[in-house]
């Protein structure tokens, strides 16, 4: 687009109409052409056609109003459902994460309990072994004492 006025003869100026420009060009080039004046009847006919077309367009717009509104409502409902679904998915993911954490915690507690149970069982066995060894020690001491008494008695 040019900032200054374009002086080329074939360029239509915005201030003059196209028909006026054509008539000026015909006079300048001196074509054997008689200018035809526009009849107001044609302009009225065109305007009536335009009016008829505009009325038809308005009727069509009015017919389209309800489907357009329905489409907009459906679109809004779709967006609402989509947000609801995303919220539900987020909630489900949180619940799944909590459930997984609880299951892992339960599993660790169970493993710790099993390890503690094994440790207690080993300690119980050790205590029994120590108790048996003390009993054996006492029995050996008594046996030694008896053997000494018998040896002394035999002498």
VENDARA-V991511 format. One record per residue. N is the residue number from 1. PSI is psi in degrees with one decimal (NA if undefined). OMEGA is omega in whole degrees, -180 to 180 (NA if undefined). Layout:
# VENDARA-V991511
n=[N & N]
psi=[PSI & PSI]
omega=[OMEGA & OMEGA]
This chain:
# VENDARA-V991511
n=[1 & 2 & 3 & 4 & 5 & 6 & 7 & 8 & 9 & 10 & 11 & 12 & 13 & 14 & 15 & 16 & 17 & 18 & 19 & 20 & 21 & 22 & 23 & 24 & 25 & 26 & 27 & 28 & 29 & 30 & 31 & 32 & 33 & 34 & 35 & 36 & 37 & 38 & 39 & 40 & 41 & 42 & 43 & 44 & 45 & 46 & 47 & 48 & 49 & 50 & 51 & 52 & 53 & 54 & 55 & 56 & 57 & 58 & 59 & 60 & 61 & 62 & 63 & 64 & 65 & 66 & 67 & 68 & 69 & 70 & 71 & 72 & 73 & 74 & 75 & 76 & 77 & 78 & 79 & 80 & 81 & 82 & 83 & 84 & 85 & 86 & 87 & 88 & 89 & 90 & 91 & 92 & 93 & 94 & 95 & 96 & 97 & 98 & 99 & 100 & 101 & 102 & 103 & 104 & 105 & 106 & 107 & 108 & 109 & 110 & 111 & 112 & 113 & 114 & 115 & 116 & 117 & 118 & 119 & 120 & 121 & 122 & 123 & 124 & 125 & 126 & 127 & 128 & 129 & 130 & 131 & 132 & 133 & 134 & 135 & 136 & 137 & 138 & 139 & 140 & 141 & 142 & 143 & 144 & 145 & 146 & 147 & 148 & 149 & 150 & 151 & 152 & 153 & 154 & 155]
psi=[138.0 & 144.2 & -32.8 & 169.5 & 140.0 & 118.7 & 9.5 & 140.8 & -23.1 & 1.1 & 131.2 & 132.0 & 148.4 & -27.4 & -27.5 & 149.1 & 163.7 & -41.0 & -40.8 & -39.5 & -43.0 & -44.5 & -41.2 & -40.3 & -38.0 & -41.2 & -39.6 & -42.7 & -16.8 & 50.9 & 148.7 & 78.1 & 128.2 & 125.3 & 134.9 & 125.9 & 142.2 & 133.9 & 136.0 & -25.6 & -40.3 & -41.1 & -40.3 & -40.3 & -43.1 & -40.8 & -34.8 & -39.5 & -42.6 & -43.0 & -44.6 & -45.4 & -39.9 & -39.8 & -42.5 & -40.9 & -42.9 & -42.1 & -43.2 & -39.0 & -42.0 & -37.1 & -33.4 & -10.5 & -49.0 & -48.3 & -35.7 & -44.0 & -43.0 & -41.0 & -42.7 & -42.4 & -44.5 & -39.1 & -43.6 & -40.8 & -40.5 & -45.8 & -43.4 & -45.6 & -38.1 & -44.0 & -41.6 & -44.1 & -42.4 & -40.0 & -42.8 & -41.2 & -42.4 & -43.7 & -43.8 & -42.0 & -40.3 & -44.7 & -41.2 & -41.4 & -44.8 & -43.4 & -42.6 & -43.3 & -43.0 & -42.5 & -42.9 & -41.9 & -44.0 & -42.1 & -43.6 & -42.1 & -42.4 & -42.5 & -42.5 & -39.8 & -42.1 & -41.6 & -41.2 & -39.3 & -43.4 & -42.4 & -43.7 & -38.6 & -42.3 & -42.4 & -38.1 & -42.8 & -42.4 & -41.9 & -42.0 & -40.4 & -41.6 & -42.8 & -42.5 & -41.8 & -35.7 & -41.9 & -44.3 & -39.4 & -46.4 & -42.3 & -40.2 & -41.0 & -44.4 & -40.8 & -41.1 & -43.7 & -41.8 & -45.0 & -37.9 & -43.1 & -44.0 & -39.4 & -38.6 & -38.5 & -36.4 & -21.2 & NA]
omega=[-177 & 179 & -179 & -179 & -180 & -176 & 178 & -173 & -177 & -179 & 179 & 179 & -179 & -176 & -180 & 179 & -179 & -180 & 179 & 179 & 178 & -180 & 178 & 180 & 179 & 179 & -178 & -178 & 179 & 176 & 178 & -174 & 178 & 180 & 179 & 178 & 179 & -180 & 179 & 179 & 179 & 179 & 178 & 180 & 179 & -179 & 177 & 175 & 179 & 179 & 179 & 179 & 178 & 178 & 178 & 179 & 179 & 178 & 179 & 177 & 179 & 176 & -177 & -176 & -178 & 178 & 179 & 178 & 178 & 179 & 178 & 178 & 180 & 179 & 178 & 178 & 178 & 180 & 178 & 179 & 179 & 178 & 177 & -180 & 179 & 178 & 179 & 179 & 178 & 179 & 179 & 179 & 178 & 180 & 178 & 179 & 178 & -180 & 180 & 179 & 179 & 179 & 178 & 178 & 179 & 179 & 179 & 178 & 179 & 178 & 179 & 178 & 178 & 179 & 179 & 179 & 178 & 180 & 179 & 179 & 178 & 179 & 177 & 178 & 179 & 179 & 178 & -180 & 178 & 179 & 178 & -178 & 176 & 177 & 179 & 179 & 179 & -180 & 179 & 178 & 178 & -180 & 178 & 180 & 179 & 180 & 179 & -179 & -180 & 179 & 178 & 179 & 180 & 180 & NA]
